[in-house]
Amino acid sequence: MAEFEVLATRLQAPLHRSPFYEWTFPDGTLGTAFYRIETGYLLRFPDLADFEVAADGLSVICFPAPHVQDATPEHLYLNQVLPLILSKIGKFVFHASAVEVANGAVAFVAQSGRGKSTMAANFVANGYRLLTDDGLVLEPSDQGYLVIPSHPSIRLWEDSQKMVLARNTEAAPPLHFTSKTRFLAGPGLPYCDQPRPLRAVYFLGDGSAQDIIFRRLSPAETLVGWTKNSFLLDVEDRAMMSAHFDRVGALANTLACYHLDYPRRFDDLNRLLRAILDHVATESLRI
């Protein structure tokens, strides 16, 4: 695991070069800019913090912007920087949530805003244990692939937290730059801290379906889906990208994956949960 250190605050001085990569929010606002520096990489979160990542990914230094809350560096590190670092040191990391089920784990893959955290939270509210909210780490094993637990918390928008989680679920301090709340593992949020074999994968649709729809993806569609939802620190590292595509190809040909779309209605969440569990049980017998 990388060494992580938070140093004194500093202003985000202009950088006289263009980033080699950017993350943007759905509204087009810049979320993260990726730069190359002599020692490795600089990840800039505008007005929040700079993270200097060593070229080998084994150490990270954070310089918070002035006046940000004390919890900001850890929040950004856990949810944004750490998955990128894990990819740099050879781990398989994806934008996905995962929960423990009877025979292993189920993963829900999607970019932000498609409901993967709400899906996981509803499983938790019904007695299943959380494995990861985002930053799904997979490791090859004799059982196919194992889901490796991430930090024991889940982030939810206000509407989801009110409808899904128990009121006594412990929350981390709020942060000024996001309206999401991070909830911590405990009595109201059961957490699985051991790897579990991955049994089923669902790529979430855009919510346009009028009912619950499952569709098995072809290996080519699965390859595209995993690739689009990969955490990757250096998209210009050809050797790393080539190795990543090879591994994603093997993953796409190993485990059947499904496109899942459903109406985005809180009243339907428990019906959706039962449909997913029935689908996992039925399809696992066919594969």
KAZI-V406717 format. One record per backbone hydrogen bond with DSSP energy under -1.0 kcal/mol. NH is the residue of the N-H (numbers start at 1). CO is the residue of the C=O. E is the energy in kcal/mol with one decimal. If there is no record, write none. Layout:
# KAZI-V406717
nh: (NH | NH)
co: (CO | CO)
e: (E | E)
This chain:
# KAZI-V406717
nh: (3 | 5 | 7 | 10 | 13 | 17 | 20 | 23 | 25 | 28 | 31 | 32 | 33 | 34 | 35 | 37 | 40 | 41 | 42 | 43 | 44 | 45 | 48 | 49 | 50 | 51 | 52 | 53 | 54 | 55 | 57 | 60 | 61 | 62 | 63 | 65 | 68 | 72 | 75 | 76 | 77 | 78 | 79 | 80 | 81 | 82 | 85 | 86 | 87 | 88 | 89 | 90 | 91 | 94 | 95 | 96 | 97 | 98 | 99 | 100 | 101 | 104 | 105 | 106 | 107 | 108 | 109 | 110 | 114 | 119 | 120 | 121 | 122 | 123 | 124 | 125 | 127 | 128 | 130 | 131 | 132 | 136 | 138 | 139 | 141 | 144 | 146 | 147 | 148 | 150 | 153 | 154 | 156 | 161 | 162 | 163 | 164 | 169 | 172 | 178 | 181 | 183 | 184 | 185 | 186 | 189 | 192 | 196 | 198 | 199 | 200 | 202 | 203 | 204 | 205 | 213 | 215 | 217 | 222 | 223 | 224 | 225 | 226 | 227 | 228 | 229 | 230 | 231 | 237 | 238 | 241 | 242 | 243 | 244 | 245 | 246 | 247 | 248 | 249 | 250 | 251 | 252 | 253 | 254 | 255 | 258 | 259 | 260 | 261 | 265 | 268 | 269 | 272 | 273 | 274 | 275 | 276 | 277 | 278 | 279 | 280 | 281 | 282 | 283 | 284 | 287)
co: (58 | 60 | 62 | 64 | 11 | 15 | 34 | 32 | 29 | 25 | 23 | 23 | 44 | 21 | 42 | 40 | 37 | 53 | 35 | 51 | 33 | 49 | 45 | 45 | 63 | 43 | 61 | 41 | 59 | 39 | 54 | 3 | 52 | 5 | 50 | 48 | 65 | 69 | 71 | 72 | 73 | 74 | 75 | 76 | 76 | 77 | 81 | 82 | 83 | 84 | 85 | 87 | 86 | 136 | 229 | 94 | 108 | 132 | 106 | 129 | 104 | 101 | 197 | 99 | 200 | 97 | 202 | 95 | 111 | 115 | 116 | 117 | 118 | 119 | 120 | 121 | 124 | 123 | 190 | 98 | 98 | 94 | 92 | 146 | 144 | 141 | 139 | 196 | 137 | 131 | 151 | 183 | 181 | 157 | 158 | 159 | 160 | 166 | 182 | 175 | 156 | 154 | 170 | 152 | 189 | 186 | 130 | 147 | 145 | 105 | 105 | 107 | 258 | 109 | 260 | 261 | 259 | 257 | 218 | 219 | 220 | 221 | 222 | 223 | 224 | 225 | 227 | 93 | 234 | 236 | 237 | 238 | 239 | 240 | 241 | 242 | 243 | 244 | 245 | 246 | 247 | 248 | 249 | 251 | 251 | 201 | 215 | 203 | 213 | 263 | 265 | 266 | 268 | 269 | 270 | 271 | 272 | 273 | 274 | 275 | 276 | 277 | 278 | 279 | 280 | 283)
e: (-2.5 | -2.2 | -2.9 | -2.1 | -1.5 | -1.4 | -2.0 | -2.8 | -3.0 | -2.7 | -2.9 | -1.7 | -2.2 | -2.7 | -2.6 | -1.7 | -1.1 | -2.6 | -2.3 | -3.0 | -2.7 | -2.8 | -2.6 | -1.8 | -1.9 | -2.4 | -3.1 | -2.6 | -2.6 | -1.8 | -2.0 | -3.1 | -2.4 | -2.9 | -3.0 | -2.8 | -1.5 | -1.7 | -2.1 | -2.6 | -2.6 | -2.8 | -2.1 | -2.2 | -2.0 | -3.5 | -2.3 | -2.7 | -1.7 | -1.7 | -1.8 | -1.4 | -2.9 | -2.1 | -2.9 | -1.4 | -2.2 | -2.5 | -2.1 | -3.0 | -2.4 | -1.4 | -1.9 | -2.3 | -2.3 | -2.7 | -2.6 | -1.8 | -1.3 | -2.5 | -2.1 | -2.8 | -2.1 | -1.7 | -2.3 | -2.5 | -1.9 | -2.3 | -2.4 | -2.5 | -1.8 | -2.4 | -2.2 | -1.9 | -2.1 | -1.7 | -3.0 | -3.4 | -2.7 | -2.2 | -2.1 | -2.0 | -2.2 | -2.4 | -2.0 | -1.4 | -2.1 | -1.7 | -3.4 | -1.1 | -2.5 | -3.3 | -2.8 | -2.2 | -1.5 | -1.3 | -2.8 | -1.6 | -3.2 | -3.0 | -1.2 | -2.3 | -3.4 | -2.2 | -2.8 | -2.8 | -2.0 | -2.6 | -2.7 | -2.4 | -2.1 | -2.5 | -2.8 | -2.2 | -2.7 | -1.2 | -1.5 | -2.4 | -1.4 | -1.1 | -2.8 | -2.6 | -2.2 | -2.4 | -2.6 | -2.0 | -2.1 | -2.7 | -2.4 | -1.9 | -2.2 | -2.8 | -1.3 | -1.2 | -1.7 | -2.1 | -3.2 | -2.7 | -2.0 | -2.0 | -1.5 | -1.5 | -2.5 | -2.5 | -2.1 | -2.1 | -2.5 | -2.4 | -2.4 | -2.3 | -2.9 | -2.2 | -2.4 | -2.9 | -1.9 | -1.4)
